Amino acid sequence: MASVKESVLAAQQRLAGAVVGAALACPVPTIHDSRALELVLVVLSAAANSIRYVNDALSTAAVAATVIIASGLHHPSTLAAEEQRILYTLVGVGIGVAGTLLTDLLQKRASAQVARQAA
């Protein structure tokens, strides 16, 4: 079972990956060729799967970019809709950061309580 420190590290890597993935997806709305977008999706999916056990942050970045791009592939939309998808990804990152900070705070609180009981 993973310790709290290991869980926080994994969460931080995934959060960083989500931010990088959103950044990777930013220039995609300027590509209007569906075949080119499909090729980008295949490359990102292959990258995500090939580095899944090597680097969690990079794998998450590739997955996040793939999901953002794929969500608008068959339903072409405006640039505003693409920006909204990226914004929602960043909101999710914020929620993840808040959860990570809350977990760390609860862990410190529990450690302090155990120390007081032992004394």
Secondary structure, DSSP 8 states (H G I E B T S, - for coil): ---HHHHHHHHHHHHHHHHHHHHHHTTGGG---HHHHHHHHHHHHHHHHHTTTT-HHHHHHHHHHHHHHHHTTSS---HHHHHHHHHHHHHHHHHHHHHHHHHHHHHHHHHHHHHHHH-
